Every structure is written in C-alpha cells, then in structure tokens.
Amino acid sequence: MIMKKVILTLLPALLFYQCAPKESSTSIEEEISQIENGLMGRIQVKGEPVETYSMEEQMNKYNVPGLSVAVVLDGELRWAKGYGIANSETGSKVDDQTLFQAGSISKPLAALAALKLWEEGSIDIDQDVNTYLTGWKVEENKFTEQADVTVRLLLTHSAGMTVHGFPGYKQTDQFPSIETVLDGNGNTGRIFADTIPGARWKYSGGGYTIMEKVVEDVSGMPLEEYMEKNIFPALAMGRSTYDQPLSEEYLDNFSAAYDRNGALISGLYHNYPEQAAAGLWTTPSDLAKYCIAVQEIYGGKEDGFLSKPTIDAMLTKHLNDWGLGPSLEGEGNSLRFGHGGKNAGFTNNMAAKANDGDAIIIMTNADRGGPLIGQIARSISAYYDLGISEPEVIEVAEFGEEKLQLYAGKYKWKQEDPEESPYYVDLTVDGNSLIVYDPNEDHTDIIVPIDETSFRDAVDGDRVKFSLEDPVSFTWNGRFVFEKVED
C-alpha cells in the first residue's frame, strides 16, 4: 500500500500512430500530451475540482520504470507509445514494439485456440475434457461424478479447479513440463476439481492449464506452435509469442521485470511453463489488433479469424459475468470485454467496448503498475469520452482539524511474525484530511473522512477503517491493522 519512492527519469520513446483522415501528427501529439498530464486518481471528491497528475510524477511515485500504451478509437489504432526504461542494466528504452509479459491476459488469447478447434469441429466445448486428453487425465472424484469438467467451464472459471495462479520460475529453476505442473510437482499444488463443476465461479489458472493440454493433445502441437501457426498470423500479431523461455528472435526488444520497490528482478524475469494461463509475451499494439478483430466480427464482419457465432458465444456472460476467455461488463450496446494481467514484475490491463470499436491497453514492467494503469486509463477515457474507466465520486464528511486530532499519532503495524522489526506510520492532520506518512518507505498518502470511522485514500481509493476503542487502530484495505502507540 505504501512503497519507497524512487526517482526515475521518464524517457518517451518512439511514437507510432494511425491518424484519422485530415488530422496532422501535431494534433495527435497534442492529444497525447494532454492525456499524459491529465492522469486522474480513482477518487473524485464531489464538488471539488479534479486533481490531475503527470505521467512522469506517477511513474516515479509507483516505482514503474517503463510502460507501453495503445488506444483504439472507432476500430482503428489511434496511437501507441512507450515510456521509460525497458532494462536498466543495458539502458534500453521502451518503445511501441517492446514485448511485455501479459500475465493473465494470456488467458483470453489462449482461449482462441480452443475456440478455433471448436469451430472446426475438433472438440465439443461441452464434452468431458477427458474425451480429448491423452496420457494425463482430470482425476475422477466425488465432484466430477456429479458433473463433467468441460472446456466451456474451464474457459469461464467455473469448472471447480484448484490453483488460482502461478508465481513463475526463476532462470536458475528447473523448467517443468505441463504434466509436471498438472500433477503438482512444480511450485504449485496439484490441479484437480475440489468443487462440483459448474456449481460456482472460482478463478483458476490451473483450469487454463488443463485447457492448454486439451489444445495440445487434440492439435498435436505445443500451444506456442499452435498459436504461431493458426491464431497470430490471422490477427497480424507479429510481436506476440507463447514461447517459454523467450526465444532468441525476440531478445532484441523486450522488457525486464521490476519489483514493487523498483528493483530489477533477478534474471530479468520469471518463466511461465503454464503458457495459456500466464505465458504470453506481447505488446499493447498487438493486443489492440485482437480487440479490433473481435469488435469487427461481433459487428458482423465475415471471413474473420473466427465466425460471428463463435465470437457471440465468446462474449456471452456465464457465471460471474465471464465469457469464453475474457471478462465481461455491461449489457447490450454497453458491453465491454477485457482482462487484467499480473506476473512477477509486470502489471497490465486490456479493456475494450464490444460495439463502439474503442479500447485501452496498458502494460507496465512493475509490480506496482496497477494504480498507474487506472490513472492513465481514466485520463484516456475522459479525454475521448469513452466511458471505459471513470473516477468514483465520493462525498466527504466535514470533520475539521480539531475532531481529526483524535485520529492523529503514531501507529504500529500488528505483524503476524513477532520476530520482525517493528513497522510504524505517522498520521497528522491537514485541514479536513489525514496525512499518512510511512517513514520506512518515505511515502505519503492522503485520506479523507466518509463518516466517523471510514476514510478513503484521495488518490488510489484505498479503504481505511478506524476503531476508536482503546487503543485506537485502523485497518488498511481490510488487511493491514495498525494500533496507535505512544510517541
């Protein structure tokens, strides 16, 4: 929640854009400049002017060395741009062709392989997956006796499978096979059904690893080869690969990974043998091509990489508003599809409107890229009036400095491990706000009162709940408890 502030220099890289007719490059540059200086926090206080920030200051604040952005308007790539450092060891900069690890954005792209096989009649997504799996099989148990595990359920995270996500493997780790991962002999647990398939929604990277095995067993190709031959060319995604580890042909322009303190991850990045779940390397510009292709087919285009009935099925809501790959929001003309992505040292998001041909894709090479992604997306959405990402408007209670002094003071984090060094933060009053200063990380947050015990971070929207019983304490985002102590 509160991290060290590292001074990084923003290094704008090569700009690529596709202009609308009769528009000059200067107008695009002006658009981008206004967006770069119009970043908005998650929270807007009702009745007050919207506070904005620059890309540079927020990259510094969140320890984000580099990032890449692509904006789609009316079915065309409006602009794409890279910022900052790709590799601090070599000094290489991010440009619009720099590859980032996509994290879980790997899932909706990998889902296209299963959908392609379904459309061709090679699989039935409502058939028991053990029909298609060779060698390794989904273990039969009391849950699978009641319902089959199917590709549809795997794609919509409702197959009841274990293993939420994957931490990846360091360069010095042994690289396991997909069967090793499925059997729980890698660095995660065994993948099996621990709930009745179809009974409830439960996010599962493990389920996508089973889907990957189905694709490989049916097609006779590793996932990376199937995608390279059957999916990426049809989408003109020339800077995308599921190669794990990253193959030599892409080593000329890729981003390293950085932890939440802005430090380079050992070995530059982790490897992910769970390719369908987390193994995609790509660019925002390539993901924009995916978004545009889906939008076009959904709008009625024929001869696309998949048929309209398949795309319609992909964008149909299942449990927890999940499609066959992407997450879904809204209804009818307001339908949106997308996915977030988080690997070690990478944080990303992709959001697209199904009907209007608009999309925002942002990829960062940092563990703390999430808040910055939200701020950039809100600036883009506001500038172009997209309605994709908007700040939350809150009403602030008027307490005043005297009343807020009750909350001021030094607080100690109630750590689970008593052997750890004590961790303190300081709360001071500034008008109708509390300033939360973390001397451990030299970081400051501003929280504003909603009622007697509820406060919100004025930028990131974090929730802070106070208890006024002795000793006074607060809980940050429902997880981290701090108790007031004597100075």
C-alpha positions in Angstrom: 0.0 0.0 0.0 2.8 2.4 0.8 6.1 1.9 -1.0 9.5 3.6 -1.4 9.7 6.5 -3.8 12.5 6.1 -6.4 13.4 8.9 -8.7 13.2 7.6 -12.3 13.5 9.6 -15.5 10.7 9.4 -17.9 12.1 8.6 -21.3 9.4 8.9 -24.0 10.2 6.5 -26.8 9.3 6.3 -30.5 5.7 7.2 -31.2 3.6 5.2 -33.6 0.1 6.3 -34.6 -2.6 6.0 -37.2 -4.4 9.2 -37.8 -7.9 9.8 -38.9 -8.2 11.5 -42.3 -7.2 15.2 -42.4 -5.6 15.1 -39.0 -2.0 16.1 -38.5 0.6 14.4 -36.4 0.7 17.6 -34.3 -2.9 17.1 -33.2 -2.2 13.5 -32.1 0.8 14.8 -30.2 -1.3 17.4 -28.5 -3.9 14.7 -27.6 -1.2 12.6 -26.1 0.4 15.5 -24.2 -2.9 16.4 -22.6 -3.6 12.8 -21.6 0.0 12.4 -20.2 -0.7 15.5 -18.0 -4.3 14.6 -17.1 -3.9 11.5 -15.1 -6.7 11.1 -12.5 -6.9 9.2 -9.3 -9.5 6.6 -8.6 -11.4 9.0 -6.3 -13.1 12.3 -7.1 -14.4 14.4 -4.2 -17.9 15.7 -5.0 -18.0 19.5 -5.5 -14.2 19.8 -5.8 -12.0 20.3 -8.9 -10.5 17.1 -10.3 -6.8 16.9 -9.3 -4.6 15.7 -12.2 -1.0 14.4 -12.4 1.7 13.9 -15.0 2.9 10.6 -16.3 6.4 11.3 -15.1 5.5 12.0 -11.5 3.2 9.0 -11.2 5.7 6.6 -12.7 8.1 7.9 -10.0 5.5 7.5 -7.3 4.7 3.9 -8.1 8.2 2.8 -9.0 7.3 2.0 -12.6 10.4 2.1 -14.7 8.6 1.6 -18.0 5.2 1.2 -19.7 3.5 1.0 -23.0 0.1 2.2 -24.1 -2.2 1.6 -27.1 -5.5 3.4 -27.8 -8.2 2.2 -30.2 -10.9 4.6 -31.4 -13.7 3.7 -33.8 -12.0 0.4 -34.8 -8.6 1.9 -35.6 -5.3 2.2 -33.6 -5.3 5.9 -32.7 -1.9 5.9 -31.1 0.6 3.8 -29.3 3.6 4.9 -27.3 6.3 3.6 -25.0 7.7 5.3 -21.9 10.7 4.9 -19.7 13.2 2.1 -19.3 12.9 -1.5 -20.5 16.2 -2.7 -19.0 18.1 -0.6 -16.5 21.2 -2.8 -17.0 21.5 -2.1 -20.7 19.7 1.3 -20.7 17.3 0.2 -23.4 14.1 2.2 -23.6 10.5 1.1 -24.1 9.0 1.7 -27.5 5.7 0.6 -29.0 7.4 -2.7 -30.2 8.8 -3.7 -26.8 7.5 -7.0 -25.5 6.0 -7.3 -22.0 4.8 -10.4 -20.2 1.0 -10.3 -20.4 0.3 -12.2 -17.2 -3.4 -13.4 -17.2 -4.1 -11.5 -20.4 -2.6 -14.7 -21.8 -5.9 -16.5 -21.0 -8.4 -14.8 -23.4 -5.8 -15.1 -26.2 -5.0 -18.7 -25.5 -8.8 -19.3 -25.4 -8.9 -18.6 -29.1 -7.1 -21.8 -29.7 -9.8 -23.8 -28.0 -12.5 -21.8 -29.8 -10.8 -22.4 -33.2 -10.8 -26.2 -32.5 -14.4 -26.0 -31.5 -15.4 -24.1 -34.7 -13.5 -26.6 -36.8 -15.4 -29.5 -35.1 -12.3 -30.9 -33.5 -13.7 -30.6 -30.0 -17.1 -30.0 -28.3 -16.6 -27.5 -25.6 -19.5 -29.1 -23.6 -17.9 -32.6 -23.7 -16.0 -34.1 -20.8 -12.4 -33.0 -21.4 -11.1 -36.5 -20.6 -12.5 -37.4 -24.0 -9.7 -35.4 -25.6 -6.9 -35.6 -23.0 -4.3 -38.3 -23.7 -1.9 -39.5 -21.0 -2.7 -37.1 -18.3 -6.4 -37.0 -17.3 -8.6 -35.0 -14.9 -8.8 -37.0 -11.7 -12.2 -38.6 -11.1 -13.6 -37.9 -7.7 -16.8 -37.2 -5.8 -17.2 -33.8 -7.6 -16.6 -34.9 -11.1 -19.0 -37.8 -10.6 -21.8 -35.2 -10.4 -20.8 -33.1 -13.4 -18.2 -33.2 -16.2 -15.3 -30.9 -16.5 -15.7 -29.2 -19.9 -13.7 -26.7 -22.0 -16.6 -24.2 -21.6 -16.4 -24.5 -17.8 -12.6 -24.2 -17.9 -12.7 -21.1 -20.0 -15.3 -19.4 -17.8 -13.5 -20.3 -14.5 -16.5 -22.4 -13.3 -15.0 -26.0 -13.6 -14.2 -26.1 -9.9 -10.5 -26.5 -10.4 -7.7 -25.8 -8.0 -4.7 -23.4 -8.3 -5.6 -19.7 -8.7 -2.4 -18.5 -10.2 1.3 -19.2 -10.8 4.4 -17.5 -9.4 6.7 -18.4 -12.3 10.2 -19.9 -12.2 13.5 -18.1 -11.9 16.1 -18.5 -14.6 18.0 -20.8 -12.2 15.0 -23.1 -11.6 14.4 -26.3 -13.5 11.7 -25.7 -16.1 8.9 -28.2 -15.6 6.7 -29.9 -18.2 2.9 -29.2 -18.4 2.3 -32.6 -16.9 4.6 -31.8 -14.0 2.6 -28.7 -13.3 -0.7 -30.5 -13.6 0.5 -33.2 -11.1 1.6 -30.5 -8.6 5.3 -31.3 -8.9 6.3 -27.8 -9.9 6.0 -24.9 -7.5 2.2 -25.0 -7.2 -0.3 -27.6 -6.0 -2.0 -30.4 -7.9 -4.7 -29.4 -10.3 -8.0 -31.2 -9.7 -11.7 -30.4 -9.1 -12.4 -29.5 -5.5 -16.0 -28.4 -6.2 -18.8 -29.6 -8.4 -18.0 -28.5 -12.0 -20.4 -25.7 -13.0 -21.7 -25.1 -9.4 -19.9 -21.8 -8.8 -17.3 -19.4 -10.2 -13.8 -19.8 -9.0 -10.9 -18.2 -10.9 -8.4 -20.9 -11.8 -5.1 -20.6 -13.8 -5.0 -24.4 -13.2 -8.1 -24.8 -15.3 -6.5 -22.9 -18.2 -3.5 -25.2 -17.9 -5.9 -28.2 -18.5 -7.4 -26.3 -21.4 -3.8 -25.9 -22.8 -3.3 -29.7 -22.5 -6.5 -30.2 -24.5 -5.4 -28.0 -27.3 -2.0 -29.7 -27.4 -3.4 -33.2 -27.3 -6.1 -32.5 -30.0 -3.9 -30.5 -32.3 -0.7 -32.4 -31.8 1.2 -29.2 -31.3 2.6 -27.3 -28.3 0.4 -24.3 -27.5 3.1 -21.8 -28.7 3.3 -23.6 -32.1 -0.5 -23.8 -32.5 -0.9 -20.0 -31.7 2.0 -19.1 -34.1 0.5 -21.1 -37.0 -3.2 -20.6 -36.5 -4.0 -17.5 -34.5 -1.4 -14.8 -34.5 -1.0 -14.7 -38.3 -4.7 -14.3 -38.7 -4.7 -11.4 -36.4 -1.4 -9.9 -37.8 0.0 -10.1 -34.3 3.7 -10.2 -35.3 5.1 -9.2 -31.9 3.4 -11.9 -29.8 4.6 -15.3 -28.7 3.9 -18.0 -26.1 7.5 -19.2 -26.2 8.7 -20.1 -22.7 11.5 -19.3 -22.1 11.5 -16.3 -24.5 13.1 -17.4 -27.8 16.2 -15.6 -29.2 14.3 -13.9 -32.0 12.5 -11.7 -29.5 15.5 -10.8 -27.3 16.3 -7.7 -29.3 13.4 -5.7 -27.7 11.8 -7.0 -24.6 11.2 -5.5 -21.1 12.8 -6.8 -17.9 10.6 -7.1 -14.8 10.8 -4.9 -11.6 9.5 -5.5 -8.1 7.4 -3.1 -6.0 10.4 -1.2 -4.9 11.5 -0.6 -8.5 14.4 -3.1 -8.3 15.2 -5.3 -11.2 14.1 -8.9 -10.7 16.9 -11.4 -10.6 17.4 -13.0 -14.0 15.4 -10.1 -15.6 12.1 -12.0 -15.5 10.4 -15.3 -14.5 9.5 -18.0 -16.9 5.9 -19.5 -17.0 5.5 -23.0 -18.4 1.8 -22.5 -17.7 1.6 -20.8 -21.0 -2.1 -20.5 -21.5 -2.5 -19.0 -18.0 0.4 -16.7 -17.9 3.0 -17.3 -20.7 2.2 -14.7 -23.4 4.8 -12.1 -24.4 3.2 -9.3 -26.4 2.7 -5.5 -26.9 -0.3 -3.2 -26.4 -0.4 -2.7 -30.2 -0.7 -6.4 -30.9 -3.4 -6.7 -28.2 -5.2 -3.8 -30.0 -5.3 -6.0 -33.1 -7.0 -8.7 -31.1 -9.6 -6.2 -29.7 -10.3 -4.7 -33.2 -10.7 -8.2 -34.8 -13.2 -9.2 -32.1 -15.1 -5.9 -32.4 -15.3 -6.3 -36.2 -16.6 -9.8 -36.1 -19.1 -9.0 -33.4 -20.3 -6.2 -35.6 -21.0 -8.6 -38.5 -17.7 -8.8 -40.4 -17.4 -12.0 -42.4 -14.3 -14.0 -43.1 -12.7 -13.1 -39.8 -10.3 -15.3 -37.9 -13.4 -16.8 -36.1 -17.0 -16.8 -37.2 -19.6 -14.4 -35.7 -21.5 -17.2 -33.8 -18.2 -18.2 -32.1 -17.4 -14.6 -31.1 -21.0 -14.2 -30.0 -20.6 -17.2 -27.8 -17.2 -15.9 -26.5 -18.9 -12.6 -25.4 -21.9 -14.3 -23.8 -21.9 -14.0 -20.0 -21.6 -17.1 -17.9 -21.1 -17.2 -14.1 -19.7 -14.0 -12.6 -20.1 -12.2 -15.9 -17.3 -14.3 -17.6 -17.1 -15.1 -21.3 -15.2 -17.8 -23.1 -11.9 -16.2 -22.2 -12.4 -12.5 -21.4 -14.2 -11.0 -18.5 -17.4 -9.0 -19.4 -19.1 -5.9 -18.2 -22.2 -4.1 -19.1 -25.1 -5.1 -21.3 -26.2 -4.6 -24.9 -24.6 -1.6 -26.5 -22.6 -1.0 -23.3 -21.0 -4.5 -23.4 -17.2 -4.4 -22.7 -14.6 -7.2 -22.7 -11.1 -7.4 -21.4 -8.7 -8.9 -18.8 -6.1 -7.8 -16.4 -2.7 -9.4 -16.2 -0.1 -9.8 -13.3 3.2 -11.7 -13.4 6.2 -11.2 -11.3 7.3 -7.7 -12.2 4.6 -7.0 -14.8 1.1 -5.5 -14.3 -1.2 -4.9 -17.3 -4.8 -4.2 -18.3 -6.9 -4.5 -21.5 -10.4 -3.1 -21.8 -12.5 -2.8 -25.0 -16.0 -1.9 -25.9 -17.7 -4.6 -28.0 -19.9 -2.3 -30.1 -18.1 1.0 -30.4 -14.6 0.0 -31.6 -12.8 1.6 -28.7 -10.1 0.0 -26.4 -7.4 0.9 -24.0 -4.4 -1.4 -23.4 -1.7 -0.5 -20.9 1.3 -2.7 -20.0 3.9 -1.9 -17.3 7.1 -3.6 -16.2 6.4 -3.2 -12.5 4.7 -4.9 -9.6 3.1 -1.6 -8.6 1.8 -0.7 -12.0 -1.9 -1.2 -11.1 -2.7 2.3 -9.7 -0.9 4.0 -12.5 -2.7 1.9 -15.1 -6.0 3.1 -13.6 -4.9 6.7 -13.7 -3.8 6.5 -17.3 -7.0 4.7 -18.3 -9.1 7.4 -16.6 -7.3 10.2 -18.4 -7.7 8.5 -21.8 -11.3 7.6 -21.2 -12.1 11.2 -20.1 -10.2 12.8 -23.0 -12.0 10.8 -25.6 -15.3 10.4 -23.7 -15.1 6.6 -23.9 -16.9 5.7 -20.6 -14.4 2.8 -20.1 -12.8 4.0 -16.9 -14.2 6.8 -14.7 -13.3 8.0 -11.2 -15.5 7.2 -8.3 -17.3 10.2 -6.9 -17.4 10.3 -3.1 -18.9 12.8 -0.6 -16.5 13.8 2.2 -17.7 14.4 5.7 -16.6 17.7 7.2 -14.8 17.0 10.4 -12.3 19.8 10.8 -8.8 19.7 12.3 -9.9 19.6 15.9 -12.0 16.5 15.6 -9.4 14.8 13.4 -6.8 15.2 16.1 -8.4 12.2 17.7 -7.0 10.0 14.9 -3.6 11.6 14.7 -0.5 10.0 16.1 2.0 7.2 15.7 0.7 3.7 14.8 2.4 0.3 14.8 1.6 -2.5 12.4 0.3 -5.6 14.1 2.6 -8.0 12.3 2.0 -11.7 12.3 5.6 -12.6 13.0 6.7 -11.1 16.4 10.4 -11.5 15.3 10.0 -9.0 12.5 11.3 -5.4 13.1 8.5 -3.1 14.2 6.8 -1.1 11.5 5.4 2.4 12.3 3.5 5.0 10.4 2.6 8.6 11.4 -0.8 10.3 11.0 -1.1 14.1 11.0 -4.0 16.4 10.4 -4.1 18.8 7.4 -7.4 20.7 7.2 -10.1 18.1 6.7 -7.7 15.3 5.8 -5.3 12.9 7.5 -1.7 12.7 6.1 -0.4 9.1 6.4 3.4 9.1 6.3 5.4 5.9 6.1 9.0 6.7 7.1 10.0 3.1 6.3 9.3 3.8 2.6 9.4 7.6 2.6 5.8 7.6 1.2 2.8 9.8 1.9 -0.9 9.1 1.4 -3.8 11.5 2.0 -7.1 10.0 3.4 -10.4 11.8 3.8 -13.3 11.1 6.1 -16.5 9.5 4.8 -18.0 9.0 8.3 -16.9 8.6 11.9 -14.7 5.5 11.2 -14.5 5.2 7.4 -11.8 7.0 5.4 -10.7 6.8 1.7 -7.4 7.4 0.0 -8.0 10.5 -2.0 -5.9 9.2 -5.0 -5.9 5.4 -5.0 -9.3 4.8 -3.4 -7.9 2.5 -0.7 -10.3 2.0 2.2 -9.2 2.8 5.8 -11.4 1.7 8.7 -10.8 3.1 12.2 -11.7 1.7 15.6 -12.0 4.3 18.2 -11.8 1.9 21.1 -8.7 1.9 23.3 -6.2 1.6 21.7 -7.3 3.5 18.6 -6.5 1.5 15.5 -7.1 1.4 11.8 -7.2 -1.3 9.1 -6.0 -0.6 5.6 -7.9 -2.3 2.8 -9.3 -4.9 5.2 -5.9 -6.5 5.7 -3.2 -4.5 7.5 -4.0 -3.5 11.1 -2.2 -0.6 12.8 -2.6 0.3 16.5 -1.9 3.7 18.0 1.1 3.8 20.3 2.7 6.4 22.5 5.3 8.6 20.7 
